[in-house]
Amino acid sequence: MTEEKFKSEVEILKKFFEIHCAKKHNTLLPYTQSFNYKTLHFSVELTLCEECKNLINYAFERLYECPHEIKPKCRSCKNPCYEKSKYKEVARIMKFSGIQLGLSRIKKFFS
């Protein structure tokens, strides 16, 4: 996958996990995650609970290890790399956060 795509995927995971964690959990801790992907070096600031931190780090590892040059959506991948239970948890977080983002856009439209 391209460096731009990798960085974009990291940012999407960050956004969705932070939305979920802020709404569902109480103990949020800031931390920095650094990435070295091909020639790209960058860091992201995250604010998550310990449980979400562990899960997002797992998702980052899966993303980093993705063997596809053109990354498919994980749900349509023929060779899934996520453990089934962790995939379900990440999918649940992505669904919840997607709904929250949609609702916030609707609120802005009517405000």
TORKOL-4160 file (C-alpha; in steps of 0.2 Angstrom, whole numbers, padded with zeros to 4 digits, m for minus):
111
<pt num="1" X="0000" Y="0000" Z="0000"/>
<pt num="2" X="0006" Y="0018" Z="m0003"/>
<pt num="3" X="0013" Y="0028" Z="0011"/>
<pt num="4" X="m0002" Y="0041" Z="0009"/>
<pt num="5" X="m0014" Y="0027" Z="0010"/>
<pt num="6" X="m0006" Y="0020" Z="0026"/>
<pt num="7" X="m0006" Y="0037" Z="0034"/>
<pt num="8" X="m0024" Y="0040" Z="0029"/>
<pt num="9" X="m0029" Y="0023" Z="0037"/>
<pt num="10" X="m0020" Y="0027" Z="0053"/>
<pt num="11" X="m0029" Y="0044" Z="0054"/>
<pt num="12" X="m0046" Y="0035" Z="0051"/>
<pt num="13" X="m0043" Y="0022" Z="0065"/>
<pt num="14" X="m0037" Y="0036" Z="0076"/>
<pt num="15" X="m0053" Y="0047" Z="0073"/>
<pt num="16" X="m0065" Y="0032" Z="0075"/>
<pt num="17" X="m0057" Y="0025" Z="0091"/>
<pt num="18" X="m0056" Y="0042" Z="0099"/>
<pt num="19" X="m0075" Y="0045" Z="0096"/>
<pt num="20" X="m0079" Y="0028" Z="0103"/>
<pt num="21" X="m0068" Y="0029" Z="0118"/>
<pt num="22" X="m0074" Y="0047" Z="0122"/>
<pt num="23" X="m0092" Y="0042" Z="0122"/>
<pt num="24" X="m0090" Y="0025" Z="0131"/>
<pt num="25" X="m0076" Y="0025" Z="0143"/>
<pt num="26" X="m0071" Y="0036" Z="0157"/>
<pt num="27" X="m0052" Y="0034" Z="0160"/>
<pt num="28" X="m0044" Y="0042" Z="0145"/>
<pt num="29" X="m0025" Y="0044" Z="0144"/>
<pt num="30" X="m0015" Y="0054" Z="0130"/>
<pt num="31" X="m0001" Y="0045" Z="0122"/>
<pt num="32" X="0009" Y="0046" Z="0106"/>
<pt num="33" X="0011" Y="0032" Z="0093"/>
<pt num="34" X="0025" Y="0033" Z="0081"/>
<pt num="35" X="0026" Y="0024" Z="0064"/>
<pt num="36" X="0039" Y="0020" Z="0052"/>
<pt num="37" X="0032" Y="0014" Z="0035"/>
<pt num="38" X="0043" Y="0012" Z="0021"/>
<pt num="39" X="0051" Y="0030" Z="0020"/>
<pt num="40" X="0037" Y="0038" Z="0029"/>
<pt num="41" X="0040" Y="0043" Z="0048"/>
<pt num="42" X="0026" Y="0051" Z="0058"/>
<pt num="43" X="0018" Y="0051" Z="0075"/>
<pt num="44" X="0000" Y="0053" Z="0080"/>
<pt num="45" X="m0007" Y="0059" Z="0097"/>
<pt num="46" X="m0021" Y="0048" Z="0104"/>
<pt num="47" X="m0032" Y="0050" Z="0119"/>
<pt num="48" X="m0039" Y="0033" Z="0124"/>
<pt num="49" X="m0042" Y="0021" Z="0138"/>
<pt num="50" X="m0030" Y="0006" Z="0141"/>
<pt num="51" X="m0043" Y="m0006" Z="0133"/>
<pt num="52" X="m0045" Y="0004" Z="0117"/>
<pt num="53" X="m0026" Y="0008" Z="0116"/>
<pt num="54" X="m0022" Y="m0011" Z="0116"/>
<pt num="55" X="m0035" Y="m0014" Z="0102"/>
<pt num="56" X="m0030" Y="0001" Z="0091"/>
<pt num="57" X="m0012" Y="m0005" Z="0093"/>
<pt num="58" X="m0017" Y="m0022" Z="0087"/>
<pt num="59" X="m0027" Y="m0014" Z="0072"/>
<pt num="60" X="m0011" Y="m0003" Z="0068"/>
<pt num="61" X="m0001" Y="m0020" Z="0068"/>
<pt num="62" X="m0013" Y="m0028" Z="0056"/>
<pt num="63" X="m0013" Y="m0012" Z="0045"/>
<pt num="64" X="0006" Y="m0012" Z="0045"/>
<pt num="65" X="0007" Y="m0031" Z="0040"/>
<pt num="66" X="m0006" Y="m0029" Z="0026"/>
<pt num="67" X="0001" Y="m0039" Z="0012"/>
<pt num="68" X="m0009" Y="m0031" Z="m0002"/>
<pt num="69" X="m0002" Y="m0017" Z="m0013"/>
<pt num="70" X="m0019" Y="m0010" Z="m0015"/>
<pt num="71" X="m0027" Y="m0012" Z="0002"/>
<pt num="72" X="m0045" Y="m0019" Z="0001"/>
<pt num="73" X="m0058" Y="m0016" Z="0014"/>
<pt num="74" X="m0055" Y="m0028" Z="0028"/>
<pt num="75" X="m0073" Y="m0035" Z="0028"/>
<pt num="76" X="m0070" Y="m0039" Z="0009"/>
<pt num="77" X="m0053" Y="m0046" Z="0011"/>
<pt num="78" X="m0050" Y="m0064" Z="0005"/>
<pt num="79" X="m0036" Y="m0067" Z="0017"/>
<pt num="80" X="m0042" Y="m0059" Z="0033"/>
<pt num="81" X="m0027" Y="m0055" Z="0045"/>
<pt num="82" X="m0038" Y="m0050" Z="0061"/>
<pt num="83" X="m0043" Y="m0063" Z="0074"/>
<pt num="84" X="m0061" Y="m0065" Z="0072"/>
<pt num="85" X="m0065" Y="m0058" Z="0090"/>
<pt num="86" X="m0054" Y="m0043" Z="0087"/>
<pt num="87" X="m0061" Y="m0040" Z="0070"/>
<pt num="88" X="m0079" Y="m0040" Z="0077"/>
<pt num="89" X="m0074" Y="m0028" Z="0091"/>
<pt num="90" X="m0065" Y="m0016" Z="0078"/>
<pt num="91" X="m0080" Y="m0017" Z="0067"/>
<pt num="92" X="m0092" Y="m0013" Z="0081"/>
<pt num="93" X="m0081" Y="0003" Z="0086"/>
<pt num="94" X="m0081" Y="0008" Z="0067"/>
<pt num="95" X="m0100" Y="0006" Z="0066"/>
<pt num="96" X="m0103" Y="0016" Z="0082"/>
<pt num="97" X="m0091" Y="0030" Z="0077"/>
<pt num="98" X="m0098" Y="0031" Z="0059"/>
<pt num="99" X="m0115" Y="0033" Z="0066"/>
<pt num="100" X="m0109" Y="0047" Z="0078"/>
<pt num="101" X="m0101" Y="0056" Z="0064"/>
<pt num="102" X="m0116" Y="0055" Z="0053"/>
<pt num="103" X="m0127" Y="0062" Z="0067"/>
<pt num="104" X="m0115" Y="0076" Z="0070"/>
<pt num="105" X="m0116" Y="0081" Z="0052"/>
<pt num="106" X="m0135" Y="0080" Z="0052"/>
<pt num="107" X="m0135" Y="0092" Z="0068"/>
<pt num="108" X="m0123" Y="0104" Z="0059"/>
<pt num="109" X="m0135" Y="0104" Z="0044"/>
<pt num="110" X="m0150" Y="0109" Z="0054"/>
<pt num="111" X="m0141" Y="0121" Z="0065"/>
